[in-house]
Amino acid sequence: MAEIALILPFSIDPYGSVSTTTSQSKIWQDRVRFVIGTNLNERILDPEFGTLIPSTFMQTADDATTLIENEVERAFQTQLELLTFDKVDVSFDEYTGTTSVSIVYGLPNGEVTNTVIAITYINGNNISVQENL
């Protein structure tokens, strides 16, 4: 039987039911976002879940890049063991204050996919942007 998971962001379909998916790519992309977007020690009952990535806003661009790359690798080794980590690319847009993290990895079924996560830093001089999921 195929795995079924909620579609994120959470939504209701036209029939009034919670939207779900059986797409392994979508299910794993959401799981990667959960781990990367959760701050270490944020979950009281599972303090080892997550990464230090959400706290990179206090770092310089070079330090943040190194931290993000190391944290993504660590997350795949400790929390996403069923996936095969390939690479991570980090880029900064100083105009919008956005850090983009592109992660390439293999799914348990052998399919290779990527997930892009954008982190926007709020600054009074910059326009904030919305991530497109």
C-alpha positions in Angstrom: 0.0 0.0 0.0 1.3 3.5 -0.9 2.2 5.9 1.8 -0.2 8.8 2.2 0.7 12.1 3.8 -0.8 15.6 4.2 0.1 18.1 1.5 2.0 21.1 2.9 1.2 23.9 3.2 -2.0 22.5 4.8 -5.0 22.9 2.6 -8.6 21.7 2.1 -9.5 20.2 -1.3 -12.6 21.3 -3.3 -14.6 18.4 -1.7 -13.9 19.7 1.9 -11.3 17.0 2.8 -7.8 17.6 3.9 -5.4 17.5 0.9 -3.1 14.4 0.8 -0.5 13.0 -1.6 1.1 9.7 -2.3 4.0 11.3 -4.2 7.2 10.1 -2.6 9.1 13.2 -3.9 6.6 15.6 -2.2 6.4 13.6 1.0 10.2 13.6 1.4 10.5 17.3 0.4 8.2 18.2 3.2 10.2 16.0 5.6 13.4 17.7 4.6 11.8 21.1 5.2 10.6 19.9 8.6 14.1 19.0 9.7 15.9 22.0 8.1 13.4 24.5 9.3 13.2 23.3 12.9 15.7 24.9 15.3 17.7 22.5 17.4 16.2 22.1 20.9 12.9 23.6 19.7 11.0 20.3 20.3 10.9 19.6 24.0 10.4 15.9 23.7 12.9 15.5 20.9 15.6 18.2 21.5 18.0 16.6 18.9 15.5 17.1 16.1 16.3 20.0 13.8 19.4 22.0 12.9 21.1 25.3 13.8 20.2 26.7 10.4 17.3 28.9 11.6 19.8 30.8 13.8 22.2 31.7 11.0 20.8 35.3 10.7 23.5 36.4 13.3 26.3 35.1 11.1 28.4 36.6 8.3 27.6 35.3 4.8 30.7 33.1 4.8 30.1 31.7 8.3 26.4 31.1 7.5 27.3 29.2 4.3 29.7 26.9 6.2 27.2 26.4 9.0 24.3 25.7 6.6 26.4 23.2 4.6 27.6 21.4 7.7 24.1 21.3 9.3 22.4 19.9 6.1 25.0 17.1 6.0 24.5 16.4 9.7 20.7 16.3 9.3 20.9 13.8 6.5 23.3 11.6 8.5 21.3 11.7 11.7 17.7 12.4 10.9 17.1 11.6 7.2 19.1 8.3 7.0 16.8 6.8 4.4 17.8 9.5 1.9 21.1 9.7 0.0 22.6 13.1 0.4 24.3 14.5 -2.8 25.0 18.2 -2.4 23.9 21.5 -1.0 24.3 24.9 -2.7 23.9 28.1 -0.6 23.4 31.5 -2.2 22.7 35.0 -0.8 20.6 37.9 -2.3 21.7 41.0 -0.4 18.9 43.1 -2.0 16.1 41.0 -0.6 18.0 39.6 2.4 17.3 36.1 1.3 19.4 33.0 1.7 18.5 30.2 -0.7 19.5 26.6 0.1 19.2 24.0 -2.6 19.6 20.4 -1.5 20.0 17.5 -3.9 19.4 14.0 -2.6 18.2 10.5 -3.6 14.9 9.0 -2.4 14.7 5.5 -1.0 13.2 4.4 -4.4 16.3 5.7 -6.2 14.8 8.8 -7.6 16.9 12.0 -7.4 15.2 15.2 -6.3 16.0 18.6 -4.9 14.4 20.8 -2.3 15.0 24.6 -2.3 14.5 26.5 1.0 14.6 30.3 1.2 15.3 32.0 4.5 14.4 35.7 4.6 15.9 38.0 7.1 13.7 40.9 8.2 15.4 44.2 7.8 13.7 47.6 7.8 15.5 48.6 4.5 14.7 45.5 2.5 11.5 44.1 1.0 10.6 40.7 2.4 9.7 38.0 -0.1 7.5 34.9 0.2 8.8 31.4 -0.5 7.0 29.5 -3.2 6.5 25.9 -2.1 
